[in-house]
Amino acid sequence: MLITCKECGHQVSDKADKCPSCGIKMPKRYSFIESMGFILFGGFVVFYFATNDNETKYHKEPVVTQAVTTEPAPKEPVKLSCATDWKLCKTTSDLINENKEMAIQIQVACKMASEEKHTQSIDWGGFFSPNFSSYIPEDFSGDKKEVTVIDDVAMYENIYGAKVKTKTLCVYNLNTMKAVTVLTTQM
């Protein structure tokens, strides 16, 4: 595209740096895309400084610290219950529903015992599948403190490599803190 030189009036290409006739430097002409880039950049700069509250962002009140001496608060006695001590649980239901720490310990021990017994892989069903969430309600009497939990979510791999839904019954001894019996049946 040709433009007119403001100095001598000759027609000059808009791509030329200077006029071939008089030698004056030609003004740079920007394309539409370059012009829009400058406008957008300028808009972002204005927006940043208009919305950035530097006064409150970087102005902080000085922190004054005082040495405070206080006596430690008296400790409240720990209330023993089934939730804090499994030995105070009277039934399996109390233990599983109130003592969450022990319930998780039982589930983990039963999973580990199942995996030790079964040589092929076990698919426990993922994070949101509650394994060993069922139990046989029993009263704890005498020295026999056992919990029987049941899993009906897991898929056990058979000798052919196929996954088969399997019910697992696990007996956990609270005195030894170990899974003592693991029985499985295909569903």
LINRA-V726480 format. One record per backbone hydrogen bond with DSSP energy under -0.5 kcal/mol. CO is the residue of the C=O (numbers start at 1). NH is the residue of the N-H. E is the energy in kcal/mol with one decimal. If there is no record, write none. Layout:
((CO;NH;E) (CO;NH;E))
This chain:
((1;14;-2.6) (3;12;-3.4) (5;9;-1.5) (10;5;-2.7) (12;3;-3.6) (13;16;-1.4) (17;26;-2.7) (19;23;-1.9) (24;19;-2.5) (31;35;-2.6) (32;36;-2.4) (33;37;-2.1) (34;38;-2.2) (35;39;-2.1) (36;40;-2.7) (37;41;-2.6) (38;42;-2.5) (39;43;-2.4) (40;44;-2.4) (41;45;-2.2) (42;46;-2.4) (43;47;-2.7) (44;48;-2.7) (45;49;-2.2) (46;50;-2.2) (47;51;-2.1) (48;52;-1.6) (51;53;-0.7) (52;54;-1.5) (53;57;-2.1) (54;58;-2.0) (55;59;-0.7) (58;60;-0.7) (62;64;-0.6) (63;65;-0.6) (66;68;-0.7) (67;69;-0.5) (68;70;-0.6) (78;80;-0.8) (81;84;-0.8) (81;85;-2.5) (85;88;-2.0) (86;89;-1.7) (90;140;-2.8) (91;95;-2.1) (92;96;-2.8) (93;97;-2.4) (94;98;-2.4) (94;99;-0.7) (95;99;-1.5) (98;100;-1.2) (99;103;-2.2) (100;104;-2.3) (101;105;-1.9) (102;106;-2.4) (103;107;-2.1) (104;108;-2.6) (105;109;-2.3) (106;110;-2.4) (107;111;-2.2) (108;112;-2.5) (109;113;-2.4) (110;114;-2.2) (111;115;-2.3) (112;116;-2.0) (113;117;-1.9) (114;118;-2.4) (117;119;-0.6) (121;157;-2.3) (122;124;-0.8) (123;155;-2.6) (126;129;-1.1) (128;130;-0.6) (129;131;-1.0) (130;133;-0.7) (134;150;-2.9) (135;137;-0.7) (138;92;-2.5) (139;141;-0.7) (141;144;-0.8) (143;145;-1.0) (144;141;-0.7) (144;146;-0.6) (145;174;-2.9) (145;175;-0.6) (147;149;-0.6) (147;172;-3.2) (148;136;-2.4) (149;170;-2.8) (150;134;-1.6) (151;168;-2.9) (154;156;-0.5) (154;166;-2.3) (155;123;-3.1) (156;164;-3.2) (158;161;-1.9) (162;158;-2.9) (164;156;-2.6) (165;187;-2.6) (167;185;-2.3) (168;151;-2.8) (169;183;-2.9) (170;149;-2.6) (170;172;-0.6) (171;180;-2.7) (171;181;-1.4) (172;147;-2.6) (172;174;-0.6) (173;177;-1.5) (173;178;-1.2) (178;173;-3.0) (178;180;-0.6) (181;171;-2.6) (183;169;-3.2) (185;167;-3.3))
